[in-house]
Amino acid sequence: MFPNEKLKQVFFWTIELLALATLLLIVFSFDFLMKPIGVFCGTVFIPLITSGFLYYCLKPLQKVIEKIKIGSWQLPRTFAVIITFTVFMVVIVGALMIFVPLILNEITNLVTSMPSVMNHAQDYVQHMIDEPWFKRLNLSVSDKDIRNAVSQYSSSFIKITAGTLTGVVGAATSFTIGALTVPIIVFYMLSDSNRFLPAIQKFFPKNRAEDVEILGKELDRTIERYISGQAIQMIFVGFAMSIGFGVIGLPYIWLLGFIAGVANIVPYVGPFIGVFPAVLVALSINWKMLIGIVILMAIVQQINGSIIYPALIGKSLRIHPLTVMLLLLAAGNLWGMIGMIVVVPFYAIIRTIALYIFKLKQAQRHEAKVSSLTKSLDDDLK
């Protein structure tokens, strides 16, 4: 029926994949079954991702502490874990006590000042319409149109704010649960991380144990460099932008700097997303502030891109920028901001596994050819 064995294998796996896809389509169509599973995965996913991020941020510190020696006495791993976790809790609690009140106060001031901001925006648009260069465009824009537009955007902002405030209770509940569970998960990740790879090796044949260990260490090194590097980038960009906003006279510097730092975790497009709120605030005050924001962003991103990123992450991912942009575009449309954050490291993991398997197959084929050639030479000699 099949001209060769290779075509037979392709046909077999095609049928298998089609059957699996059909089965998944049927299962996903049962909402009563998938909805609880989706809620469970959504509830567990965020704490696990947060814990994994914090674990890889703390892992370099743990490695440094484990290398501490006092004479011939080596610091035990348990002590290193306890010290690392203590430093983590002190930093988190200190940051919450210092910066959270500042950011909440700025959010309150921003919401309170929104009516005056909208009035200023209306005056700014009216002033722009009265300019000679705008009148040459021969556009018919009346005061009524301006008031309607500003009123529309104001009502939209109020609706968004109201919707946000109604979700505060749910967000507070989720934050409380995360605040209780994430530190516990992080502690066990730090203390039991050395047992994870041996546990994975048990699921593979003994002759593959070394390959699994090499691949696991390579994946661990890639994820560690990416996440720890991204965390340091976020902190640098957040503080640098906050200081820069203060220098150019922009209000709400800690809130805007926090947004810029967090958004920087998304490659390439994150800096533009993060600076957008600052642009809106600057427009409500003086359009000349935009020049300062552009200069500030250029300086910060130049330092980040030419010094910090190469030193911390370097070529550990080895992903082409076009590939990253396509991944962000697809993930953003499918899963929103969360998808844009996790898609690049997830792709890096899949790519590392695929490349290692490919190299392993090539090595096996080379060994088989060498073995066959050696056997042939032995037969000729006999």
VENMO-V491149 format. One line per field, one symbol per residue. ss: DSSP state (a for helix, b for strand, c for the rest). phi: phi as a letter, one per 20 degrees, with the letter a starting at -180 (. if undefined). psi: psi as a letter, one per 20 degrees, with the letter a starting at -180 (. if undefined). Layout:
ss = ???
phi = ???
psi = ???
//
This chain:
ss = ccccaaaaaaaaaaaaaaaaaaaaaaaaccaaaaaaaaaaaaaaaaaaaaaaaaaaaaaaaaaaaaccbbccbbccaaaaaaaaaaaaaaaaaaaaaaaaaaaaaaaaaaaacaaaaaaaaaaaaaaaaccaaaacccccccaaaaaaaaaaaaaaaaaaaaaaaacaaaaaaaaaaaaaaaaaaaaaaaaaaaaaaaaaaccccaaaaaaaaaaaaaaaaaaaaaaaaaaaaaaaaaaaaaaaaaaaccccaaaaaaaaaaaccccccaaaaaaaaaaaaaacccccaaaaaaaaaaaaaaaaaaaaaaaaccccccccaaaaaaaaaaaaaaaaaaaaaaaaaaaaaaaaaaaaaaaaaaaaaaaaaaaaaaaaaaaaac
phi = .dfbfffffffffffffffffffffffffeffeefffffffffeffffffffffgffeggffffffefcdmeeefffffffffffffgfffffffffeefffffffffffffefgffffffffffffffffgfffffleecdffffffffffffffffffffffffeffffffffffffeefgffffffffdffeffgffffedfffdfffffffffffffffffffffffffgfffffffffffffeneflfffffffffffffefmeggfffefgfffffffdafffffffffffffffffffedffffedldfeldfgffffffffffffecmfgfffeffffffffffffffffffffffffffffffffffffffff
psi = gphrhghggggghggghgggggghgggiinhhghghggggghhhgghgggggghghhighghgghhippncjpppqhghggggghggghgggggghhghghgghhhgghghhjgghggghgghggghhhiqhhhhiilpnprhggghggghghghggggggghghhjhgghhggggghhhhghgggghgghjhiigghhhhhiqqhijggghgggghggggggghgghghghgggggggghggghhgikprlhhghhgghgghihoqgighhghighhgghhhifphhhhghgggggggghggghiggghhggckhhlpqhhggghghgghhhgjbhghhgihghghhgggggghggghggggghghggggggghggghhh.
//
